[in-house]
Amino acid sequence: MADRYAQLMRRLQESVLYGKGQLDPAVREALASVAVVPEPLASYAEKVRRYAYKVTDEDIQALQAVGYSQDQILEATLSIALGAAQMRLDAGLRALDEAGEAGEVSQVSVEASDGDAHSESGMNR
């Protein structure tokens, strides 16, 4: 099942970052990976990544004032959001893996120290 989602995620990344668009794919990739991008795109990226709900019309107008089209701004926003989502997903999966490993160690130590095979809740199996 995980392979199915990994494949879907790769297709999404391929489409957003490298698909046909107005913004250079290298810029889209940089925005998704938190690499260095020029101002005012860098400030906009940070705002979208951390405080998307605070993005205003003025932020969009500032990008348009330096030459970004509405299509380019949309592609930038999608790239930033995709990168932020991927970072959060990766962090969550790492936390689950670490919790699972810690749980396995904890369960093994409980079983080893408890001679009559009780679980952590104290109930018989």
C-alpha positions in Angstrom: 0.0 0.0 0.0 2.8 2.4 0.8 4.3 1.9 -2.7 1.0 3.2 -4.1 1.2 6.4 -2.1 4.9 6.8 -2.9 4.1 6.5 -6.6 1.2 9.0 -6.3 3.5 11.5 -4.5 6.2 11.1 -7.1 3.6 11.9 -9.8 2.4 14.9 -7.9 6.0 16.2 -7.4 6.8 15.6 -11.1 3.8 17.5 -12.2 4.1 20.5 -9.9 7.9 20.8 -10.0 8.8 19.8 -13.5 5.6 19.9 -15.5 4.7 22.5 -18.1 4.5 26.0 -16.6 5.6 29.6 -16.6 8.0 29.4 -13.7 11.4 27.8 -14.3 11.4 24.2 -13.0 14.7 24.9 -11.2 13.0 27.7 -9.3 10.0 25.5 -8.5 12.4 22.8 -7.2 14.3 25.3 -5.1 11.1 26.6 -3.6 10.0 23.1 -2.7 13.3 22.2 -1.1 13.9 25.4 0.9 16.9 26.3 -1.2 18.0 29.9 -1.7 15.8 31.9 -4.0 15.9 35.6 -4.8 13.9 38.2 -2.9 11.0 39.0 -2.8 10.2 35.3 -3.6 12.2 34.2 -0.6 10.1 36.2 1.8 6.9 35.0 0.1 8.1 31.4 0.3 8.8 31.7 4.0 5.4 33.2 4.7 3.6 30.5 2.7 5.6 27.8 4.3 5.1 28.9 7.9 2.0 31.2 7.9 0.0 30.5 4.8 -3.1 32.0 6.4 -1.3 35.4 6.6 -0.7 35.7 2.9 -2.4 38.9 1.6 -3.2 40.6 -1.6 -0.3 42.9 -0.9 2.1 39.9 -0.9 0.8 38.9 -4.4 1.0 42.5 -5.6 4.6 42.8 -4.4 5.5 39.8 -6.6 3.6 41.2 -9.5 5.3 44.5 -9.1 8.7 42.9 -9.7 7.5 41.0 -12.8 6.0 37.7 -11.7 2.8 36.8 -13.5 -0.3 35.3 -11.8 0.6 31.9 -13.3 4.2 32.1 -11.9 2.9 33.1 -8.5 0.5 30.2 -8.5 3.2 27.8 -9.5 5.5 29.2 -6.8 2.8 28.8 -4.2 2.0 25.2 -5.2 5.8 24.4 -5.1 6.2 25.9 -1.7 3.1 24.2 -0.3 4.2 20.8 -1.8 7.6 21.2 -0.2 6.1 22.1 3.2 3.7 19.2 3.0 6.5 16.8 2.2 8.6 18.1 5.1 5.7 17.7 7.5 4.9 14.2 6.2 8.5 13.1 6.5 8.7 14.5 10.0 5.5 12.7 11.0 6.6 9.4 9.5 10.0 9.7 11.3 8.2 10.3 14.6 6.0 7.3 14.0 9.0 5.2 13.2 10.9 6.4 16.3 7.8 5.9 18.5 7.4 2.4 17.0 11.0 1.5 17.7 10.7 2.9 21.3 7.5 1.0 21.8 9.1 -2.3 20.6 12.0 -1.8 23.0 9.6 -0.8 25.8 7.4 -3.8 25.2 10.4 -6.2 25.1 11.8 -4.8 28.3 8.3 -5.1 30.0 8.0 -8.7 28.8 11.5 -9.6 29.9 11.1 -8.1 33.4 7.6 -9.5 33.9 7.9 -13.3 34.4 4.2 -14.1 34.3 3.7 -12.6 30.7 1.5 -9.6 31.6 1.2 -6.7 29.1 1.9 -3.1 30.1 -1.7 -2.8 31.2 -1.3 -5.7 33.6 -3.8 -7.9 31.8 -3.0 -11.5 30.9 -2.6 -12.3 27.3 
